[in-house]
Amino acid sequence: MKDSKNVTQMSKRNNEFPVVHLISEPNNALKTIYLACRTCYSADYPVNIWEKDISQEAMLKLVKKVLQSGHHSTIEHCQYVFTISGVSRACTHQLVRHRHMSFSQKSQRYVTEEGPFEYITPSTIINAGLTEDYDKMMQDISAFYGKMIEKGIPAEDARFVLPNATTSTLVASLNLREMIHLANLRLCVNAQHEIRKLVDKMCKLIVENEPWLKEYLVPKCEKNGFCDEIKSCGRHPQKKG
Ligand SMILES: Cc1cc2nc3c(=O)[nH]c(=O)nc-3n(C[C@H](O)[C@H](O)[C@H](O)COP(=O)(O)OP(=O)(O)OC[C@H]3O[C@@H](n4cnc5c(N)ncnc54)[C@H](O)[C@@H]3O)c2cc1C
């Protein structure tokens, strides 16, 4: 068992959470998408199109036109792989709802939460002055979890007491079409703050190497020009009717 001080220290690390790294991305996303688009409208072999030296401007012109027409299967060829840590199970539960993403997540059956488990403290709890009570609750859970493990309860059953706040680790991958959809839904201010922060970090990592994608990795209101949420933040006018 780690001491209670460590539990509190873990919960104070929220600012750096979630920790996200983009570990794999296409070397030539724009050219790949251009190839997919051009192939649809060309009698030439795709490999010949690939070997041509096309300017960035010409590639962008076609790609943007095709995307505007809704021909989105052309961006499914670009795959991104992220490592994610320091996110709550509350957050990962939302992330795994995205059915075109692939996940490998730390198992609470096979990995025992030795000592104080890592957990997220929402800023609302800190701002309400409830951090001490919250940390105490986590320590109590941790102590009981440890007691169950010591008594031989398997981790898959002891985990029943672990809260949504418990952090998790994942490898998550998705194609560009799903990444844009994820951004459209989860960058909206109505999305939960943690998944919004996570998706924002994912988008920024992609845009670092592909600045032209910035205009697509936006909340849906930016894409649509209107808000279709019941509770609007006012960034764009609400959809009528
Ligand atoms: C602000 C917010 C609040 C939410 N609140 C709740 C809630 O209270 N309760 C709750 O249960 N969930 C909630 N969700 C989750 C939401 O309902 C979706 O499950 C989640 O956002 C995944 O979205 P998706 O299905 O569009 O995307 P994905 O699963 O990523 O799929 C992308 C797209 O592929 C297509 N697609 C995927 N699978 C199918 C299929 N089987 N059939 C046909 N088309 C398919 C659809 O066009 C879909 O939009 C919330 C999400 C947000 C952003």
The ligand as an SDF file (V2000), in Angstrom:
LIG
                    3D

 53 58  0  0  0  0  0  0  0  0999 V2000
  -22.5680   15.9790  -26.0910 C   0  0  0  0  0  0  0  0  0  0  0  0
  -22.8270   14.4840  -26.1140 C   0  0  0  0  0  0  0  0  0  0  0  0
  -23.7010   13.9430  -25.2200 C   0  0  0  0  0  0  0  0  0  0  0  0
  -23.9650   12.5520  -25.2350 C   0  0  0  0  0  0  0  0  0  0  0  0
  -24.8460   12.0210  -24.3290 N   0  0  0  0  0  0  0  0  0  0  0  0
  -25.1270   10.7040  -24.3640 C   0  0  0  0  0  0  0  0  0  0  0  0
  -26.0610   10.1150  -23.4520 C   0  0  0  0  0  0  0  0  0  0  0  0
  -26.6440   10.7910  -22.6250 O   0  0  0  0  0  0  0  0  0  0  0  0
  -26.2720    8.7680  -23.5140 N   0  0  0  0  0  0  0  0  0  0  0  0
  -25.6620    7.9760  -24.4380 C   0  0  0  0  0  0  0  0  0  0  0  0
  -25.9070    6.7720  -24.4710 O   0  0  0  0  0  0  0  0  0  0  0  0
  -24.7620    8.5020  -25.2960 N   0  0  0  0  0  0  0  0  0  0  0  0
  -24.4740    9.8300  -25.2990 C   0  0  0  0  0  0  0  0  0  0  0  0
  -23.5690   10.3520  -26.1700 N   0  0  0  0  0  0  0  0  0  0  0  0
  -22.8890    9.4400  -27.1080 C   0  0  0  0  0  0  0  0  0  0  0  0
  -23.5390    9.4780  -28.5030 C   0  0  0  0  0  0  0  0  0  0  0  0
  -24.9080    9.0730  -28.4410 O   0  0  0  0  0  0  0  0  0  0  0  0
  -22.7720    8.5660  -29.4770 C   0  0  0  0  0  0  0  0  0  0  0  0
  -22.8500    7.2190  -29.0390 O   0  0  0  0  0  0  0  0  0  0  0  0
  -21.3170    8.9290  -29.5970 C   0  0  0  0  0  0  0  0  0  0  0  0
  -21.1510   10.3240  -29.6660 O   0  0  0  0  0  0  0  0  0  0  0  0
  -20.7540    8.2760  -30.8680 C   0  0  0  0  0  0  0  0  0  0  0  0
  -21.2670    9.0000  -31.9580 O   0  0  0  0  0  0  0  0  0  0  0  0
  -21.6420    8.3580  -33.3400 P   0  0  0  0  0  0  0  0  0  0  0  0
  -22.5370    7.1980  -33.1550 O   0  0  0  0  0  0  0  0  0  0  0  0
  -22.0980    9.4600  -34.2600 O   0  0  0  0  0  0  0  0  0  0  0  0
  -20.1990    8.0200  -33.8640 O   0  0  0  0  0  0  0  0  0  0  0  0
  -19.3950    6.7170  -34.2760 P   0  0  0  0  0  0  0  0  0  0  0  0
  -19.7460    5.5290  -33.5070 O   0  0  0  0  0  0  0  0  0  0  0  0
  -18.0130    7.2380  -34.1820 O   0  0  0  0  0  0  0  0  0  0  0  0
  -19.8270    6.4880  -35.7690 O   0  0  0  0  0  0  0  0  0  0  0  0
  -19.5840    7.4840  -36.7710 C   0  0  0  0  0  0  0  0  0  0  0  0
  -20.7490    7.4910  -37.7350 C   0  0  0  0  0  0  0  0  0  0  0  0
  -20.7990    6.2210  -38.3900 O   0  0  0  0  0  0  0  0  0  0  0  0
  -22.1520    5.8850  -38.6390 C   0  0  0  0  0  0  0  0  0  0  0  0
  -22.4680    4.6400  -37.9340 N   0  0  0  0  0  0  0  0  0  0  0  0
  -21.6980    4.0200  -36.9930 C   0  0  0  0  0  0  0  0  0  0  0  0
  -22.2820    2.8840  -36.5900 N   0  0  0  0  0  0  0  0  0  0  0  0
  -23.4440    2.7910  -37.2680 C   0  0  0  0  0  0  0  0  0  0  0  0
  -24.5010    1.8530  -37.2650 C   0  0  0  0  0  0  0  0  0  0  0  0
  -24.5060    0.7770  -36.4880 N   0  0  0  0  0  0  0  0  0  0  0  0
  -25.5320    2.0740  -38.0930 N   0  0  0  0  0  0  0  0  0  0  0  0
  -25.5810    3.1340  -38.9020 C   0  0  0  0  0  0  0  0  0  0  0  0
  -24.6150    4.0880  -38.9330 N   0  0  0  0  0  0  0  0  0  0  0  0
  -23.5610    3.9100  -38.1350 C   0  0  0  0  0  0  0  0  0  0  0  0
  -23.0060    7.0520  -38.1440 C   0  0  0  0  0  0  0  0  0  0  0  0
  -23.2170    7.9460  -39.2030 O   0  0  0  0  0  0  0  0  0  0  0  0
  -22.1080    7.6930  -37.1010 C   0  0  0  0  0  0  0  0  0  0  0  0
  -22.4090    9.0560  -36.8740 O   0  0  0  0  0  0  0  0  0  0  0  0
  -23.2970   11.7240  -26.1660 C   0  0  0  0  0  0  0  0  0  0  0  0
  -22.4030   12.2900  -27.0740 C   0  0  0  0  0  0  0  0  0  0  0  0
  -22.1550   13.6610  -27.0590 C   0  0  0  0  0  0  0  0  0  0  0  0
  -21.1710   14.2350  -28.0440 C   0  0  0  0  0  0  0  0  0  0  0  0
  1  2  1  0
  2  3  1  0
  2 52  2  0
  3  4  2  0
  4  5  1  0
  4 50  1  0
  5  6  2  0
  6  7  1  0
  6 13  1  0
  7  8  2  0
  7  9  1  0
  9 10  1  0
 10 11  2  0
 10 12  1  0
 12 13  2  0
 13 14  1  0
 14 15  1  0
 14 50  1  0
 15 16  1  0
 16 17  1  0
 16 18  1  0
 18 19  1  0
 18 20  1  0
 20 21  1  0
 20 22  1  0
 22 23  1  0
 23 24  1  0
 24 25  2  0
 24 26  1  0
 24 27  1  0
 27 28  1  0
 28 29  2  0
 28 30  1  0
 28 31  1  0
 31 32  1  0
 32 33  1  0
 33 34  1  0
 33 48  1  0
 34 35  1  0
 35 36  1  0
 35 46  1  0
 36 37  1  0
 36 45  1  0
 37 38  2  0
 38 39  1  0
 39 40  1  0
 39 45  2  0
 40 41  1  0
 40 42  2  0
 42 43  1  0
 43 44  2  0
 44 45  1  0
 46 47  1  0
 46 48  1  0
 48 49  1  0
 50 51  2  0
 51 52  1  0
 52 53  1  0
M  END
$$$$
